[in-house]
Amino acid sequence: MPEKIYAVIVTFNRLEFLKQTLIALKKQTYPIDKILVINNGSTDGTKEWLENEENIIPIHQKNLGGSGGFHTGVKAAYESGADWVWVMDDDVLPDAKCLEALLCHSNISHCINPIHFSVDGELLDEERWFDGTDCKIINLFNLSYKNGKKIWFRNIGSFEGMIIKRDIIEKIGFPDARFFIAHDDLVYGYLASKYTNVAVVADAVIKKQPVNKSLRSMAAYEYYMNRNLWLLEEYADKEIPNFTGYRRRRIKLHFIYSIYKILFVDKVPSKRLAFKVLYRSYKDYKQKKEGMTF
């Protein structure tokens, strides 16, 4: 019996981009059995449009962020009997052969990622490692791709096209909804790496759609990237408990260095806003806040 492939898309107020993502999914050379769209409380007509679309399973919920959406979607796909779950945001365009290229490597990996290109055609960072000793990301600057490799490995995931097999979901559970956004896919790939090679496939290509991000949305993402460091600590503490004290000190240094970057390195639109966001994220990091807090 052929393996069942379910796609899960999380969306929030991006109906026109969502439509393009769905068109790209329907053009895949490898057939998708079911498409689930998790609508995070959109107010732009997404709910009404989805209810009138055929061959799409909509799930409507309040805005639980990307992590809450993927928790719902992966859980629903798993409980419906999916053998593979293909997850993505609502602003990506997988090439027609993307899914086929990913599954060509299912014999060596049960957690497989595509590569991503920006709107301007720039290859994004695809070769990175999570260092649990200090919760830092080590960037290898796409060396494998530049050297002509067709597949390489890392220990983090991406919810922009990662496909994960049922047996791994059984072992690591569903995405952690506490993140709201930022670092949730990193951790999910990190957990998967304990049981399988987390692969990146050069022939599986996804392109980003031209989404214009507001100053507020960029500030929110920066906030969650910093606030959620306590969740990275929590996972790292379980895996590498001997580095707990060192990890805390390194993260404090990260916040201090962020002050320096705002002052002298980063070209931020508003230094006042940047400091305000940094202070709030540090306070909420210390208080271990979760969910939507920005």
Residue, then its C-alpha position, 0 to 999 in steps of 0.5 A: m500500500p502506498e504511503k500517505i502524504y499529508a501537507v499541513i499549511v499554517t496561515f494568518n491573514r495572507l489569503e492571496f499568498l496562501k492561494q499561490t502556495l496551494i496552487a504550487l502544492k496541487k502541481q506537485t509531481y508526487p501526489i499529496d493525499k490530503i492538504l490541511v490548512i490551519n487557519n489561525g483566526s484570520t480576518d481577511g476572508t480566509k475562513e470563508w474562502l477555505e470553506n468553499e474550496e474542494n480537496i482542502i481540509p480547513i481547521h479553524q482556531k484562534n491565533l496560536g502562532g506558527s507553533g500552535g498552528f503546526h502543533t494542531g496540524v501535525k497532530a491532526a495529520y498524524e491522528s488521521g493516519a498520515d505516513w509523512v507530514w509535509v509542513m510549510d508556511d503560507d508564503v512559500l512556493p515549492d517547485a513542482k518536483c520538490l516533494e518528489a526530490l525530498l522523498c527520493h532520500s526517504n531511505i536515509s532520512h525520516c526528516i528531510n528539508p528543502i533548500h530555500f531561495s529569497v524573492d531576490g534569488e538568494l540562497l538562504d542559510e541551509e547549513r546550520w547546527f544548534d549547539g546545545t552547550d550555549c544555545k547558539i546557531i553555528n552557520l557553515f555558510n552553505l559550504s556543502y551546496k557551494n561544493g556541489k553536494k546534493i544532500w547534507f545533514r544538520n540537527i535543526g528543522s524548518f517549517e518551510g517545507m520539512i517533511i517528517k515521517r510518522d515514526i519520528i512523530e511517534k518518538i518526539g511528539f507534536p511541535d511545541a505550541r509554547f513558542f508562538i513563533a521563532h525557534d519552534d522548528l529548530v527544536y523540532g528538527y533537533l529532537a528528530s536528529k536524535y532518531t534520524n539523519v536530518a537531511v537537506v536536499a539541494d534538488a528540492v527547492i522552495k521559493k519565498q513569496p514577496v511578503n512585505k513585513s511591517l516594522r511591528s511584525m519584524a519587532a515581534y519576530e525579534y522579540y520572540m527570538n530572544r524571549n524563547l531562549w528559555l525554551l531552548e534552554e529547557y530542551a538543552d538542559k535535558e540533553i546536556p545537563n552538565f552545561t546548565g550554568y555555562r549556558r545561562r551565562r552565555i545567554k546573558l552575554h547574548f543580551i549584552y551583546s545585543i545592546y552593543k549591536i543596536l548601538f554600533v552594528d545593526k542598521v535598525p529603523s528605530k534604536r528606541l524601539a529596538f531597545k524597548v523590544l530587547y528589554r521586554s524580551y529579556k524580562d519575559y525570558k526571565q519570567k519564562k513567558e509563553g504563547m502570544t505575549f507581544 
